[in-house]
Amino acid sequence: MASEVVIGDGVAVWLLYGEEIWRFPISSEVDARSASDALNGVLSSGFSLSDLRVARRDDRWFLQVGRRDLIEAQSDHSGLLRLPPKFVALLMLSRIYDVLGKGAPVGMDERFTLRGGRTAEGTISWYGGESMIGRKFANGEVCSGNELVAAAKDLPFGTLLRIKNLASGKTVVVRVVDRFREHRGRILDVSRAAAELLGFKSQGVAKVLVEVIGHVKRVGGR
């Protein structure tokens, strides 16, 4: 199976293609196994990466594919960290992006470069907010406000980028879905959710290292 759960040292580790997605406390082993089984189910038939999302329903947060819930994120899933459920769901999404991106690395095609290379340092800002909800990104997807996405000048849609905040060390993986014009030296705009995970939402801008890690449109299936 592509997705599995292994037990060790009092934790239930959710793996995808041998890479860690999430480390659950052993008390949440049932939730971990349920999420793993659900992911294997959707992988068997295949799905568009744009269908993998974080959704909010009645103040509860879910990681889902299409209309199928993979897991309801809980603070308990983060152990002693006690992260908000929203952050748990978003971090799971980021980790799945990371694993899938590494499994589908792009070549040195010039389309998949940022400022001439696979990695680039620069400043990013964030955009979105309530006014963006319900509007379409440049690739046609509709904004829900809970996406880990980015606007880039010309990177192909579906490109996965690993972004590290150089001040905090926090990292997130986003998908390119939108366009923007470089301004004031900034190389990307990222969604509000991505800014929250990177820890710069209140500052508005951050110095980052961006790495192009892969290009994924469809996952699983035959």
N, C-alpha and C positions, 0 to 999 in steps of 0.2 A: 504494500500500500504506500502511496505517496506521502500520506499523512499518518502519523502514529503518535502514541504517548508512551514514554518510558518513565519508569519509577526509579528514584534514587535519592538518598540523603534527605528524605522527608519532603520531596517535591515530586510533582507530576509534570514532566517536561513535554510540551507539545512540539513535535517536529514536523517539518515539511521538507521532503527530499533530503533528510538527514540534518537539516539546519533548524536551530531552535527558533520557534515562534514566540512561545511564552512559557514561563516557569511558574506553575500554579503551586500553592501550598497543597499538601497531600489531602487536606480536607475538601479540596475542590476537584479531586480526581475524576469524579463522575462528570462534572462540567467539562473538564479537559477532554475526556474520551468522547463525550457527545459532540463537542466541536470538531474533533478529529474525524469522527465518522461522517458528520455532515459535510465536511470539506471533501472527503473522499467521494461522497455521493455526487457532488456537483462537478468534481474533477472528472469523473467517469464519463459524463456526457459532454463536458467542456462548457466554458462560459467566457464571455467577453470580460476583460479586466475592468471595464467601465461599470460592470454590474456588481463588482465587489465594493461594498460601501459601508459606511457607518450611518445608522438611522436612529432617530429619537422617536419614541412613542410613549406618551403619558409619563414623561420624565424618566423613562428607562432607556438605556442605550444598548444597541444591538450591532453586531457585526453580521452582515448578511450578503448573500449573493442573490440578486434579483429580489424576489419576495420571500426567499427562504432564509430564515435565521440560522446562522452558524452557532452563535452564542449570545446570551445576554451578558454583557460585561458588568462585573461587580467589583466594588472596592476590595472585597475579600480576595479576589483573584490576584491582587498585587501584594499579598502578604502583609508584612509589617509596614510597607510604604503607604498603604491605604490611599492609593490614588483615586481620584474621582472616576466613576464609571466611564464618563466620556473619554478621559485620557487613556483608560485601559483599552477601550475599543479602538481608539485612534492609533495607539502604539502597536496593537496587534496588526492593524491594517498596514502600518508602516513596515513592520517586520515581514509580512507576507510580500509586500512590494519588493523589499530588499532581496528576499530569497528568489523570487521569480525573476527579478532583474539580473541577478548573478547567473541564473540558469539560461539567460538569453542575452549574452553580452553583444553589444554592437561592435562592428569592425571599426577600422580607422577612417571610414567614410566621412568626408568633410561635412556632410549634413548633420552628423552627430557630434559636432564639436562646439565648444563654448569658448569664444575668444581664441579660437585656433587650436584648442587642445581638448583632451578628455577631462581635464580638471581646470578649474579657474578660481581665483580668489577675487572677491569683490563685495559690493554692498547690495543687499536686497531689502525690499520693503514688502508690506503686505496690503492686500486689498480685499474687498468683499463686504462684510457686515450685512446688516438686515436688508439694506437696499438692493443687494445683489441676489437675494433669494428669489427663485422663480425665473430668473433671467438665464439666457443661454450663454455658455462659453463659446469661443470661436469654433470648437470642434462639434458643436451641436448639443452637447450634454447640458442638462439643466442644473443650475446651482441649488443645492439644498442648505448650504452653509456649514456642512460637516465634512467637506472633502479635503484630502491631502493632495493639493494640486498646485500648479504653477503656470504663470504666463511667461513665455519666452519670446524673444524676437523672431527666431526662425527654426528652432529645433522641431523635428517632426512630432506630431501629436502621438501620445503613447510612450514617449521617451521617459524613462525613469531616472530621476536624479537623487543622489544622496547629498544632503546638505548638512554641514556641520557649522554650528555657531562658534566662531573662534573665541568668543569671550566666555561662554558658558560650557562649551564642550558638548552641548546637546546636539543630537542628530535626528534627522527625519528623512524619509524617502517620499518623494512626491511624483505625480504624473503630470506631464505637460499637456494642458488642454486648452490653453488660451494664448493670445498674442498681446504684446505690448511694445511700445517704443522705448528703447533704452533712454534713460533720463538721469541727469545728475550723477552719471557714472554707475548707476545701478544696473545689474546684469539680469535680475529676475524680479518678478513680483510673485509672492506666494499667498496662499489662502490664509484666512484668519486662523483656521485650525492648525495649520502648519506653523504659523507664527507663535501660537500658544505653546506648542510642543517644543519649539526652539527657544522659547523664553524671552522673546523680544516684542511681544504684542504692545506693551505699554510704551516702549521706546520708539516704535514705528519703523526703525531700520536696524540692520545688523551687519557686521562684517562676517563673511562666511567663506567656507571652502565648498565648492560645488563639484561633484563628480558625476559624469554621465556613466550609468552602470548598465543600462540595457534598454531594449525596446520591445514592449509586449502589448499585443492586442487581444489575443485569444489564448486561453489556458486550458490544458487538459483535452479530453476527447480523443478521438482516433485520427 
